[in-house]
Amino acid sequence: RLNLLILFLTKTRKKSRTVVQLKIPYSNSSLDLKNQPNTVCEKCGRIKYSAQIAGFFPSLISKDQLGKLGMIKSQEYFGSSASAHQKLFIDRSLLNKVMKYKPKISLIPTAPYANL
């Protein structure tokens, strides 16, 4: 289950009635990135992987947590410097519900799970 954070409007400091912020948990599972190029950030020391990955995006090693929560953030960072970001993984059943609202999002299919 995802937690919601209340969003306050900047000028009035009133609670928004139409917008919430999702508090998305981090994955307990790593991504299968053994063959992906990476660098270690000199400022923060984090390993950062290339934002451009050919073919299917690597899948989570375990899908158990994703099925229970519906959406999780990767442990790993992609990109470089301040533009590095974590990827979101959305369970198919939650994605089907979200797509009814026609959001402006980019979807990248993941590779099949190795343990299935």
Biopython code that builds the backbone (N, CA, C, O; Angstrom):
import numpy as np
from Bio.PDB.StructureBuilder import StructureBuilder

atoms = [
    (1, "ARG", "N", (0.838, -1.178, 0.000)),
    (1, "ARG", "CA", (0.000, 0.000, 0.000)),
    (1, "ARG", "C", (0.883, 1.241, 0.000)),
    (1, "ARG", "O", (1.847, 1.318, 0.761)),
    (2, "LEU", "N", (0.560, 2.201, -0.842)),
    (2, "LEU", "CA", (1.311, 3.450, -0.922)),
    (2, "LEU", "C", (0.746, 4.467, 0.060)),
    (2, "LEU", "O", (-0.461, 4.525, 0.295)),
    (3, "ASN", "N", (1.639, 5.264, 0.624)),
    (3, "ASN", "CA", (1.217, 6.330, 1.526)),
    (3, "ASN", "C", (1.081, 7.630, 0.752)),
    (3, "ASN", "O", (1.815, 7.878, -0.205)),
    (4, "LEU", "N", (0.145, 8.447, 1.172)),
    (4, "LEU", "CA", (-0.068, 9.748, 0.551)),
    (4, "LEU", "C", (0.397, 10.851, 1.484)),
    (4, "LEU", "O", (0.199, 10.777, 2.697)),
    (5, "LEU", "N", (1.015, 11.872, 0.911)),
    (5, "LEU", "CA", (1.411, 13.048, 1.671)),
    (5, "LEU", "C", (0.506, 14.200, 1.252)),
    (5, "LEU", "O", (0.205, 14.368, 0.070)),
    (6, "ILE", "N", (0.085, 14.974, 2.210)),
    (6, "ILE", "CA", (-0.784, 16.117, 1.919)),
    (6, "ILE", "C", (0.053, 17.209, 1.267)),
    (6, "ILE", "O", (1.175, 17.491, 1.688)),
    (7, "LEU", "N", (-0.507, 17.805, 0.252)),
    (7, "LEU", "CA", (0.166, 18.875, -0.466)),
    (7, "LEU", "C", (-0.487, 20.202, -0.085)),
    (7, "LEU", "O", (-1.710, 20.335, -0.134)),
    (8, "PHE", "N", (0.335, 21.182, 0.294)),
    (8, "PHE", "CA", (-0.169, 22.504, 0.643)),
    (8, "PHE", "C", (0.082, 23.466, -0.511)),
    (8, "PHE", "O", (1.141, 23.441, -1.139)),
    (9, "LEU", "N", (-0.900, 24.308, -0.778)),
    (9, "LEU", "CA", (-0.763, 25.302, -1.828)),
    (9, "LEU", "C", (0.186, 26.394, -1.363)),
    (9, "LEU", "O", (0.094, 26.852, -0.224)),
    (10, "THR", "N", (1.092, 26.813, -2.228)),
    (10, "THR", "CA", (2.178, 27.722, -1.857)),
    (10, "THR", "C", (1.708, 29.052, -1.290)),
    (10, "THR", "O", (2.138, 29.441, -0.204)),
    (11, "LYS", "N", (0.856, 29.739, -1.983)),
    (11, "LYS", "CA", (0.480, 31.093, -1.562)),
    (11, "LYS", "C", (-0.464, 31.106, -0.367)),
    (11, "LYS", "O", (-0.311, 31.932, 0.533)),
    (12, "THR", "N", (-1.436, 30.202, -0.350)),
    (12, "THR", "CA", (-2.456, 30.240, 0.701)),
    (12, "THR", "C", (-2.153, 29.308, 1.869)),
    (12, "THR", "O", (-2.740, 29.451, 2.942)),
    (13, "ARG", "N", (-1.261, 28.376, 1.676)),
    (13, "ARG", "CA", (-0.913, 27.351, 2.670)),
    (13, "ARG", "C", (-2.105, 26.464, 3.029)),
    (13, "ARG", "O", (-2.105, 25.818, 4.077)),
    (14, "LYS", "N", (-3.117, 26.432, 2.165)),
    (14, "LYS", "CA", (-4.265, 25.557, 2.359)),
    (14, "LYS", "C", (-3.962, 24.195, 1.748)),
    (14, "LYS", "O", (-3.159, 24.083, 0.821)),
    (15, "LYS", "N", (-4.608, 23.169, 2.274)),
    (15, "LYS", "CA", (-4.443, 21.829, 1.729)),
    (15, "LYS", "C", (-5.072, 21.756, 0.337)),
    (15, "LYS", "O", (-6.162, 22.280, 0.103)),
    (16, "SER", "N", (-4.369, 21.101, -0.572)),
    (16, "SER", "CA", (-4.907, 20.898, -1.910)),
    (16, "SER", "C", (-6.014, 19.854, -1.851)),
    (16, "SER", "O", (-5.892, 18.843, -1.159)),
    (17, "ARG", "N", (-7.087, 20.105, -2.578)),
    (17, "ARG", "CA", (-8.195, 19.149, -2.631)),
    (17, "ARG", "C", (-8.056, 18.180, -3.802)),
    (17, "ARG", "O", (-8.730, 17.150, -3.840)),
    (18, "THR", "N", (-7.186, 18.505, -4.754)),
    (18, "THR", "CA", (-7.112, 17.703, -5.976)),
    (18, "THR", "C", (-5.767, 17.022, -6.215)),
    (18, "THR", "O", (-5.662, 16.158, -7.086)),
    (19, "VAL", "N", (-4.738, 17.399, -5.456)),
    (19, "VAL", "CA", (-3.407, 16.851, -5.700)),
    (19, "VAL", "C", (-2.829, 16.291, -4.400)),
    (19, "VAL", "O", (-2.919, 16.916, -3.343)),
    (20, "VAL", "N", (-2.235, 15.105, -4.499)),
    (20, "VAL", "CA", (-1.508, 14.511, -3.382)),
    (20, "VAL", "C", (-0.129, 14.109, -3.881)),
    (20, "VAL", "O", (0.104, 13.997, -5.084)),
    (21, "GLN", "N", (0.770, 13.897, -2.948)),
    (21, "GLN", "CA", (2.101, 13.415, -3.299)),
    (21, "GLN", "C", (2.215, 11.988, -2.784)),
    (21, "GLN", "O", (1.849, 11.706, -1.643)),
    (22, "LEU", "N", (2.720, 11.090, -3.620)),
    (22, "LEU", "CA", (2.899, 9.701, -3.217)),
    (22, "LEU", "C", (4.222, 9.533, -2.488)),
    (22, "LEU", "O", (5.244, 10.081, -2.901)),
    (23, "LYS", "N", (4.197, 8.786, -1.422)),
    (23, "LYS", "CA", (5.433, 8.416, -0.731)),
    (23, "LYS", "C", (5.745, 6.985, -1.172)),
    (23, "LYS", "O", (5.171, 6.019, -0.670)),
    (24, "ILE", "N", (6.670, 6.882, -2.125)),
    (24, "ILE", "CA", (6.949, 5.597, -2.770)),
    (24, "ILE", "C", (8.110, 4.906, -2.058)),
    (24, "ILE", "O", (9.187, 5.490, -1.940)),
    (25, "PRO", "N", (7.914, 3.679, -1.583)),
    (25, "PRO", "CA", (8.976, 2.966, -0.864)),
    (25, "PRO", "C", (10.091, 2.500, -1.807)),
    (25, "PRO", "O", (9.890, 2.345, -3.011)),
    (26, "TYR", "N", (11.260, 2.284, -1.222)),
    (26, "TYR", "CA", (12.405, 1.761, -1.967)),
    (26, "TYR", "C", (12.308, 0.247, -2.061)),
    (26, "TYR", "O", (11.755, -0.405, -1.175)),
    (27, "SER", "N", (12.837, -0.294, -3.116)),
    (27, "SER", "CA", (12.843, -1.738, -3.329)),
    (27, "SER", "C", (13.770, -2.433, -2.331)),
    (27, "SER", "O", (14.828, -1.914, -1.977)),
    (28, "ASN", "N", (13.348, -3.617, -1.889)),
    (28, "ASN", "CA", (14.223, -4.465, -1.064)),
    (28, "ASN", "C", (15.171, -5.260, -1.954)),
    (28, "ASN", "O", (16.145, -5.840, -1.473)),
    (29, "SER", "N", (14.886, -5.284, -3.230)),
    (29, "SER", "CA", (15.607, -6.105, -4.193)),
    (29, "SER", "C", (16.439, -5.230, -5.128)),
    (29, "SER", "O", (16.016, -4.137, -5.506)),
    (30, "SER", "N", (17.601, -5.708, -5.490)),
    (30, "SER", "CA", (18.452, -5.005, -6.446)),
    (30, "SER", "C", (17.978, -5.300, -7.862)),
    (30, "SER", "O", (17.208, -6.231, -8.098)),
    (31, "LEU", "N", (18.451, -4.491, -8.791)),
    (31, "LEU", "CA", (18.211, -4.762, -10.208)),
    (31, "LEU", "C", (19.331, -5.646, -10.731)),
    (31, "LEU", "O", (20.435, -5.644, -10.187)),
    (32, "ASP", "N", (19.055, -6.386, -11.766)),
    (32, "ASP", "CA", (20.055, -7.247, -12.393)),
    (32, "ASP", "C", (20.892, -6.390, -13.349)),
    (32, "ASP", "O", (20.591, -6.300, -14.540)),
    (33, "LEU", "N", (21.948, -5.762, -12.813)),
    (33, "LEU", "CA", (22.767, -4.813, -13.584)),
    (33, "LEU", "C", (24.208, -5.278, -13.763)),
    (33, "LEU", "O", (25.099, -4.456, -13.978)),
    (34, "LYS", "N", (24.446, -6.572, -13.677)),
    (34, "LYS", "CA", (25.823, -7.070, -13.696)),
    (34, "LYS", "C", (26.606, -6.716, -14.959)),
    (34, "LYS", "O", (27.832, -6.622, -14.909)),
    (35, "ASN", "N", (25.933, -6.518, -16.081)),
    (35, "ASN", "CA", (26.636, -6.213, -17.332)),
    (35, "ASN", "C", (26.493, -4.756, -17.760)),
    (35, "ASN", "O", (26.829, -4.413, -18.893)),
    (36, "GLN", "N", (26.004, -3.899, -16.880)),
    (36, "GLN", "CA", (25.768, -2.502, -17.237)),
    (36, "GLN", "C", (26.951, -1.619, -16.817)),
    (36, "GLN", "O", (27.481, -1.767, -15.716)),
    (37, "PRO", "N", (27.359, -0.705, -17.697)),
    (37, "PRO", "CA", (28.455, 0.210, -17.329)),
    (37, "PRO", "C", (28.007, 1.153, -16.223)),
    (37, "PRO", "O", (26.846, 1.556, -16.157)),
    (38, "ASN", "N", (28.960, 1.498, -15.352)),
    (38, "ASN", "CA", (28.631, 2.405, -14.254)),
    (38, "ASN", "C", (29.840, 3.244, -13.882)),
    (38, "ASN", "O", (30.966, 2.955, -14.289)),
    (39, "THR", "N", (29.591, 4.278, -13.110)),
    (39, "THR", "CA", (30.654, 5.127, -12.578)),
    (39, "THR", "C", (30.355, 5.379, -11.110)),
    (39, "THR", "O", (29.212, 5.265, -10.668)),
    (40, "VAL", "N", (31.383, 5.718, -10.368)),
    (40, "VAL", "CA", (31.216, 6.090, -8.970)),
    (40, "VAL", "C", (31.285, 7.605, -8.893)),
    (40, "VAL", "O", (32.259, 8.209, -9.341)),
    (41, "CYS", "N", (30.256, 8.219, -8.326)),
    (41, "CYS", "CA", (30.199, 9.674, -8.215)),
    (41, "CYS", "C", (31.276, 10.162, -7.241)),
    (41, "CYS", "O", (31.387, 9.658, -6.123)),
    (42, "GLU", "N", (32.053, 11.130, -7.668)),
    (42, "GLU", "CA", (33.119, 11.669, -6.826)),
    (42, "GLU", "C", (32.572, 12.458, -5.643)),
    (42, "GLU", "O", (33.227, 12.545, -4.605)),
    (43, "LYS", "N", (31.380, 13.035, -5.785)),
    (43, "LYS", "CA", (30.807, 13.855, -4.711)),
    (43, "LYS", "C", (30.086, 13.033, -3.655)),
    (43, "LYS", "O", (30.293, 13.238, -2.459)),
    (44, "CYS", "N", (29.229, 12.092, -4.094)),
    (44, "CYS", "CA", (28.414, 11.355, -3.120)),
    (44, "CYS", "C", (28.865, 9.912, -2.907)),
    (44, "CYS", "O", (28.446, 9.274, -1.941)),
    (45, "GLY", "N", (29.716, 9.389, -3.797)),
    (45, "GLY", "CA", (30.208, 8.023, -3.663)),
    (45, "GLY", "C", (29.240, 6.947, -4.139)),
    (45, "GLY", "O", (29.541, 5.759, -4.025)),
    (46, "ARG", "N", (28.088, 7.336, -4.669)),
    (46, "ARG", "CA", (27.114, 6.360, -5.160)),
    (46, "ARG", "C", (27.534, 5.811, -6.519)),
    (46, "ARG", "O", (28.158, 6.502, -7.324)),
    (47, "ILE", "N", (27.177, 4.560, -6.749)),
    (47, "ILE", "CA", (27.355, 3.979, -8.077)),
    (47, "ILE", "C", (26.192, 4.463, -8.929)),
    (47, "ILE", "O", (25.035, 4.359, -8.522)),
    (48, "LYS", "N", (26.493, 4.993, -10.109)),
    (48, "LYS", "CA", (25.463, 5.484, -11.021)),
    (48, "LYS", "C", (25.620, 4.778, -12.359)),
    (48, "LYS", "O", (26.710, 4.701, -12.926)),
    (49, "TYR", "N", (24.500, 4.267, -12.841)),
    (49, "TYR", "CA", (24.475, 3.524, -14.095)),
    (49, "TYR", "C", (24.039, 4.433, -15.229)),
    (49, "TYR", "O", (23.391, 5.456, -15.005)),
    (50, "SER", "N", (24.395, 4.058, -16.432)),
    (50, "SER", "CA", (24.013, 4.822, -17.605)),
    (50, "SER", "C", (22.489, 4.923, -17.687)),
    (50, "SER", "O", (21.778, 3.953, -17.426)),
    (51, "ALA", "N", (22.002, 6.101, -18.049)),
    (51, "ALA", "CA", (20.549, 6.284, -18.202)),
    (51, "ALA", "C", (20.050, 5.608, -19.477)),
    (51, "ALA", "O", (18.858, 5.327, -19.597)),
    (52, "GLN", "N", (20.934, 5.346, -20.417)),
    (52, "GLN", "CA", (20.581, 4.707, -21.682)),
    (52, "GLN", "C", (20.921, 3.226, -21.609)),
    (52, "GLN", "O", (22.094, 2.854, -21.578)),
    (53, "ILE", "N", (19.901, 2.390, -21.581)),
    (53, "ILE", "CA", (20.099, 0.943, -21.531)),
    (53, "ILE", "C", (19.418, 0.350, -22.755)),
    (53, "ILE", "O", (18.226, 0.566, -22.977)),
    (54, "ALA", "N", (20.178, -0.396, -23.546)),
    (54, "ALA", "CA", (19.629, -0.983, -24.779)),
    (54, "ALA", "C", (18.733, -2.171, -24.443)),
    (54, "ALA", "O", (19.002, -2.919, -23.503)),
    (55, "GLY", "N", (17.680, -2.333, -25.214)),
    (55, "GLY", "CA", (16.783, -3.469, -25.023)),
    (55, "GLY", "C", (15.868, -3.279, -23.828)),
    (55, "GLY", "O", (15.555, -2.152, -23.446)),
    (56, "PHE", "N", (15.435, -4.403, -23.232)),
    (56, "PHE", "CA", (14.585, -4.343, -22.055)),
    (56, "PHE", "C", (15.354, -3.740, -20.885)),
    (56, "PHE", "O", (16.563, -3.936, -20.754)),
    (57, "PHE", "N", (14.642, -3.008, -20.043)),
    (57, "PHE", "CA", (15.254, -2.479, -18.824)),
    (57, "PHE", "C", (15.430, -3.644, -17.855)),
    (57, "PHE", "O", (14.559, -4.512, -17.790)),
    (58, "PRO", "N", (16.535, -3.693, -17.094)),
    (58, "PRO", "CA", (16.744, -4.815, -16.163)),
    (58, "PRO", "C", (15.599, -4.922, -15.158)),
    (58, "PRO", "O", (15.075, -3.912, -14.687)),
    (59, "SER", "N", (15.223, -6.146, -14.838)),
    (59, "SER", "CA", (14.125, -6.357, -13.897)),
    (59, "SER", "C", (14.656, -6.451, -12.472)),
    (59, "SER", "O", (15.855, -6.614, -12.241)),
    (60, "LEU", "N", (13.734, -6.343, -11.532)),
    (60, "LEU", "CA", (14.071, -6.573, -10.132)),
    (60, "LEU", "C", (14.414, -8.044, -9.966)),
    (60, "LEU", "O", (13.865, -8.895, -10.667)),
    (61, "ILE", "N", (15.311, -8.346, -9.048)),
    (61, "ILE", "CA", (15.671, -9.742, -8.826)),
    (61, "ILE", "C", (14.496, -10.505, -8.222)),
    (61, "ILE", "O", (14.330, -11.695, -8.489)),
    (62, "SER", "N", (13.684, -9.836, -7.415)),
    (62, "SER", "CA", (12.486, -10.438, -6.836)),
    (62, "SER", "C", (11.303, -9.507, -7.048)),
    (62, "SER", "O", (11.431, -8.293, -6.887)),
    (63, "LYS", "N", (10.154, -10.064, -7.406)),
    (63, "LYS", "CA", (8.982, -9.223, -7.642)),
    (63, "LYS", "C", (7.993, -9.237, -6.474)),
    (63, "LYS", "O", (6.928, -8.628, -6.573)),
    (64, "ASP", "N", (8.317, -9.913, -5.381)),
    (64, "ASP", "CA", (7.385, -10.047, -4.260)),
    (64, "ASP", "C", (6.919, -8.707, -3.714)),
    (64, "ASP", "O", (5.719, -8.504, -3.528)),
    (65, "GLN", "N", (7.834, -7.797, -3.456)),
    (65, "GLN", "CA", (7.492, -6.500, -2.880)),
    (65, "GLN", "C", (6.651, -5.669, -3.845)),
    (65, "GLN", "O", (5.725, -4.979, -3.417)),
    (66, "LEU", "N", (6.957, -5.724, -5.125)),
    (66, "LEU", "CA", (6.217, -4.953, -6.119)),
    (66, "LEU", "C", (4.757, -5.399, -6.164)),
    (66, "LEU", "O", (3.859, -4.561, -6.242)),
    (67, "GLY", "N", (4.513, -6.688, -6.116)),
    (67, "GLY", "CA", (3.152, -7.199, -6.136)),
    (67, "GLY", "C", (2.339, -6.748, -4.934)),
    (67, "GLY", "O", (1.134, -6.529, -5.052)),
    (68, "LYS", "N", (2.977, -6.606, -3.783)),
    (68, "LYS", "CA", (2.279, -6.194, -2.563)),
    (68, "LYS", "C", (2.014, -4.692, -2.529)),
    (68, "LYS", "O", (0.956, -4.263, -2.068)),
    (69, "LEU", "N", (2.964, -3.886, -3.014)),
    (69, "LEU", "CA", (2.864, -2.433, -2.889)),
    (69, "LEU", "C", (2.319, -1.739, -4.132)),
    (69, "LEU", "O", (1.727, -0.666, -4.022)),
    (70, "GLY", "N", (2.503, -2.322, -5.295)),
    (70, "GLY", "CA", (2.017, -1.720, -6.527)),
    (70, "GLY", "C", (3.020, -0.809, -7.212)),
    (70, "GLY", "O", (3.026, -0.714, -8.440)),
    (71, "MET", "N", (3.874, -0.134, -6.436)),
    (71, "MET", "CA", (4.862, 0.780, -7.014)),
    (71, "MET", "C", (6.044, 0.899, -6.046)),
    (71, "MET", "O", (5.849, 1.080, -4.844)),
    (72, "ILE", "N", (7.264, 0.797, -6.572)),
    (72, "ILE", "CA", (8.464, 0.961, -5.753)),
    (72, "ILE", "C", (9.542, 1.704, -6.537)),
    (72, "ILE", "O", (9.509, 1.767, -7.766)),
    (73, "LYS", "N", (10.499, 2.264, -5.796)),
    (73, "LYS", "CA", (11.665, 2.945, -6.384)),
    (73, "LYS", "C", (12.852, 2.001, -6.363)),
    (73, "LYS", "O", (13.007, 1.206, -5.436)),
    (74, "SER", "N", (13.689, 2.089, -7.385)),
    (74, "SER", "CA", (14.902, 1.275, -7.410)),
    (74, "SER", "C", (15.887, 1.773, -6.357)),
    (74, "SER", "O", (15.852, 2.940, -5.968)),
    (75, "GLN", "N", (16.750, 0.897, -5.906)),
    (75, "GLN", "CA", (17.846, 1.292, -5.017)),
    (75, "GLN", "C", (18.921, 2.027, -5.813)),
    (75, "GLN", "O", (19.609, 2.900, -5.284)),
    (76, "GLU", "N", (19.057, 1.671, -7.071)),
    (76, "GLU", "CA", (20.125, 2.164, -7.923)),
    (76, "GLU", "C", (19.782, 3.516, -8.552)),
    (76, "GLU", "O", (18.614, 3.862, -8.728)),
    (77, "TYR", "N", (20.832, 4.266, -8.885)),
    (77, "TYR", "CA", (20.685, 5.569, -9.547)),
    (77, "TYR", "C", (21.108, 5.459, -11.009)),
    (77, "TYR", "O", (22.012, 4.697, -11.352)),
    (78, "PHE", "N", (20.435, 6.237, -11.868)),
    (78, "PHE", "CA", (20.715, 6.241, -13.301)),
    (78, "PHE", "C", (20.942, 7.670, -13.756)),
    (78, "PHE", "O", (20.236, 8.585, -13.332)),
    (79, "GLY", "N", (21.933, 7.862, -14.625)),
    (79, "GLY", "CA", (22.288, 9.204, -15.082)),
    (79, "GLY", "C", (23.566, 9.654, -14.398)),
    (79, "GLY", "O", (24.274, 8.849, -13.794)),
    (80, "SER", "N", (23.855, 10.938, -14.495)),
    (80, "SER", "CA", (25.096, 11.436, -13.914)),
    (80, "SER", "C", (24.859, 12.731, -13.146)),
    (80, "SER", "O", (23.883, 13.443, -13.382)),
    (81, "SER", "N", (25.751, 13.013, -12.247)),
    (81, "SER", "CA", (25.743, 14.245, -11.444)),
    (81, "SER", "C", (24.366, 14.498, -10.826)),
    (81, "SER", "O", (23.719, 13.586, -10.312)),
    (82, "ALA", "N", (23.944, 15.747, -10.888)),
    (82, "ALA", "CA", (22.666, 16.129, -10.264)),
    (82, "ALA", "C", (21.457, 15.610, -11.035)),
    (82, "ALA", "O", (20.341, 15.636, -10.517)),
    (83, "SER", "N", (21.658, 15.142, -12.259)),
    (83, "SER", "CA", (20.529, 14.619, -13.038)),
    (83, "SER", "C", (20.269, 13.132, -12.765)),
    (83, "SER", "O", (19.347, 12.554, -13.342)),
    (84, "ALA", "N", (21.061, 12.515, -11.903)),
    (84, "ALA", "CA", (20.858, 11.097, -11.586)),
    (84, "ALA", "C", (19.528, 10.913, -10.867)),
    (84, "ALA", "O", (19.118, 11.761, -10.073)),
    (85, "HIS", "N", (18.859, 9.805, -11.148)),
    (85, "HIS", "CA", (17.540, 9.553, -10.587)),
    (85, "HIS", "C", (17.343, 8.056, -10.375)),
    (85, "HIS", "O", (18.081, 7.233, -10.916)),
    (86, "GLN", "N", (16.349, 7.729, -9.590)),
    (86, "GLN", "CA", (15.977, 6.342, -9.381)),
    (86, "GLN", "C", (14.781, 6.027, -10.272)),
    (86, "GLN", "O", (13.974, 6.906, -10.575)),
    (87, "LYS", "N", (14.674, 4.785, -10.684)),
    (87, "LYS", "CA", (13.574, 4.371, -11.555)),
    (87, "LYS", "C", (12.389, 3.895, -10.713)),
    (87, "LYS", "O", (12.560, 3.356, -9.620)),
    (88, "LEU", "N", (11.193, 4.105, -11.245)),
    (88, "LEU", "CA", (9.971, 3.616, -10.613)),
    (88, "LEU", "C", (9.514, 2.350, -11.310)),
    (88, "LEU", "O", (9.580, 2.244, -12.535)),
    (89, "PHE", "N", (9.055, 1.403, -10.534)),
    (89, "PHE", "CA", (8.499, 0.166, -11.066)),
    (89, "PHE", "C", (7.042, 0.095, -10.653)),
    (89, "PHE", "O", (6.711, 0.260, -9.479)),
    (90, "ILE", "N", (6.174, -0.150, -11.622)),
    (90, "ILE", "CA", (4.736, -0.176, -11.378)),
    (90, "ILE", "C", (4.203, -1.555, -11.735)),
    (90, "ILE", "O", (4.464, -2.069, -12.823)),
    (91, "ASP", "N", (3.463, -2.143, -10.822)),
    (91, "ASP", "CA", (2.837, -3.435, -11.044)),
    (91, "ASP", "C", (1.771, -3.301, -12.139)),
    (91, "ASP", "O", (1.106, -2.270, -12.240)),
    (92, "ARG", "N", (1.616, -4.326, -12.940)),
    (92, "ARG", "CA", (0.693, -4.290, -14.082)),
    (92, "ARG", "C", (-0.732, -3.927, -13.648)),
    (92, "ARG", "O", (-1.394, -3.151, -14.337)),
    (93, "SER", "N", (-1.216, -4.462, -12.536)),
    (93, "SER", "CA", (-2.598, -4.172, -12.127)),
    (93, "SER", "C", (-2.772, -2.700, -11.760)),
    (93, "SER", "O", (-3.797, -2.106, -12.095)),
    (94, "LEU", "N", (-1.804, -2.107, -11.087)),
    (94, "LEU", "CA", (-1.875, -0.677, -10.770)),
    (94, "LEU", "C", (-1.731, 0.153, -12.044)),
    (94, "LEU", "O", (-2.429, 1.153, -12.214)),
    (95, "LEU", "N", (-0.844, -0.249, -12.925)),
    (95, "LEU", "CA", (-0.651, 0.471, -14.187)),
    (95, "LEU", "C", (-1.948, 0.518, -14.997)),
    (95, "LEU", "O", (-2.291, 1.558, -15.559)),
    (96, "ASN", "N", (-2.657, -0.590, -15.058)),
    (96, "ASN", "CA", (-3.926, -0.621, -15.798)),
    (96, "ASN", "C", (-4.926, 0.384, -15.226)),
    (96, "ASN", "O", (-5.657, 1.024, -15.983)),
    (97, "LYS", "N", (-4.966, 0.527, -13.919)),
    (97, "LYS", "CA", (-5.873, 1.493, -13.284)),
    (97, "LYS", "C", (-5.442, 2.926, -13.586)),
    (97, "LYS", "O", (-6.280, 3.779, -13.879)),
    (98, "VAL", "N", (-4.131, 3.191, -13.515)),
    (98, "VAL", "CA", (-3.602, 4.537, -13.749)),
    (98, "VAL", "C", (-3.817, 4.962, -15.204)),
    (98, "VAL", "O", (-4.131, 6.123, -15.466)),
    (99, "MET", "N", (-3.653, 4.050, -16.135)),
    (99, "MET", "CA", (-3.741, 4.382, -17.559)),
    (99, "MET", "C", (-5.148, 4.824, -17.978)),
    (99, "MET", "O", (-5.308, 5.447, -19.027)),
    (100, "LYS", "N", (-6.138, 4.518, -17.193)),
    (100, "LYS", "CA", (-7.506, 4.976, -17.488)),
    (100, "LYS", "C", (-7.588, 6.506, -17.476)),
    (100, "LYS", "O", (-8.457, 7.093, -18.121)),
    (101, "TYR", "N", (-6.675, 7.145, -16.734)),
    (101, "TYR", "CA", (-6.673, 8.609, -16.622)),
    (101, "TYR", "C", (-5.769, 9.280, -17.659)),
    (101, "TYR", "O", (-5.614, 10.501, -17.656)),
    (102, "LYS", "N", (-5.180, 8.484, -18.537)),
    (102, "LYS", "CA", (-4.332, 8.952, -19.630)),
    (102, "LYS", "C", (-3.217, 9.900, -19.169)),
    (102, "LYS", "O", (-3.133, 11.034, -19.640)),
    (103, "PRO", "N", (-2.362, 9.437, -18.250)),
    (103, "PRO", "CA", (-1.268, 10.298, -17.773)),
    (103, "PRO", "C", (-0.202, 10.472, -18.853)),
    (103, "PRO", "O", (-0.081, 9.644, -19.756)),
    (104, "LYS", "N", (0.549, 11.529, -18.753)),
    (104, "LYS", "CA", (1.660, 11.774, -19.679)),
    (104, "LYS", "C", (2.915, 11.180, -19.054)),
    (104, "LYS", "O", (3.659, 11.863, -18.350)),
    (105, "ILE", "N", (3.137, 9.899, -19.322)),
    (105, "ILE", "CA", (4.282, 9.196, -18.762)),
    (105, "ILE", "C", (4.969, 8.387, -19.852)),
    (105, "ILE", "O", (4.362, 8.042, -20.866)),
    (106, "SER", "N", (6.246, 8.090, -19.628)),
    (106, "SER", "CA", (7.005, 7.212, -20.523)),
    (106, "SER", "C", (7.161, 5.867, -19.834)),
    (106, "SER", "O", (7.560, 5.805, -18.671)),
    (107, "LEU", "N", (6.853, 4.806, -20.535)),
    (107, "LEU", "CA", (6.967, 3.463, -19.983)),
    (107, "LEU", "C", (8.065, 2.695, -20.701)),
    (107, "LEU", "O", (8.201, 2.770, -21.922)),
    (108, "ILE", "N", (8.842, 1.961, -19.926)),
    (108, "ILE", "CA", (9.916, 1.132, -20.476)),
    (108, "ILE", "C", (9.688, -0.292, -19.986)),
    (108, "ILE", "O", (9.685, -0.522, -18.777)),
    (109, "PRO", "N", (9.498, -1.251, -20.881)),
    (109, "PRO", "CA", (9.285, -2.632, -20.433)),
    (109, "PRO", "C", (10.545, -3.211, -19.793)),
    (109, "PRO", "O", (11.664, -2.909, -20.209)),
    (110, "THR", "N", (10.343, -4.044, -18.777)),
    (110, "THR", "CA", (11.478, -4.692, -18.124)),
    (110, "THR", "C", (11.670, -6.082, -18.675)),
    (110, "THR", "O", (10.766, -6.671, -19.267)),
    (111, "ALA", "N", (12.866, -6.593, -18.467)),
    (111, "ALA", "CA", (13.171, -7.970, -18.860)),
    (111, "ALA", "C", (12.351, -8.913, -17.984)),
    (111, "ALA", "O", (11.958, -8.544, -16.877)),
    (112, "PRO", "N", (12.090, -10.126, -18.467)),
    (112, "PRO", "CA", (11.364, -11.101, -17.638)),
    (112, "PRO", "C", (12.135, -11.392, -16.353)),
    (112, "PRO", "O", (13.362, -11.291, -16.329)),
    (113, "TYR", "N", (11.426, -11.752, -15.293)),
    (113, "TYR", "CA", (12.077, -12.105, -14.034)),
    (113, "TYR", "C", (12.883, -13.374, -14.210)),
    (113, "TYR", "O", (12.422, -14.339, -14.821)),
    (114, "ALA", "N", (14.085, -13.367, -13.672)),
    (114, "ALA", "CA", (14.971, -14.516, -13.813)),
    (114, "ALA", "C", (14.498, -15.700, -12.969)),
    (114, "ALA", "O", (14.765, -16.850, -13.317)),
    (115, "ASN", "N", (13.790, -15.426, -11.847)),
    (115, "ASN", "CA", (13.422, -16.508, -10.934)),
    (115, "ASN", "C", (12.018, -17.052, -11.183)),
    (115, "ASN", "O", (11.455, -17.699, -10.300)),
    (116, "LEU", "N", (11.440, -16.813, -12.348)),
    (116, "LEU", "CA", (10.105, -17.338, -12.644)),
    (116, "LEU", "C", (10.189, -18.551, -13.532)),
    (116, "LEU", "O", (9.162, -19.130, -13.887)),
]
sb = StructureBuilder()
sb.init_structure("model")
sb.init_model(0)
sb.init_chain("A")
sb.init_seg("    ")
for serial, (resi, resn, name, xyz) in enumerate(atoms, 1):
    if name == "N":
        sb.init_residue(resn, " ", resi, " ")
    sb.init_atom(name, np.array(xyz, "f"), 0.0, 1.0, " ", f" {name:<3s}", serial, name[0])
structure = sb.get_structure()
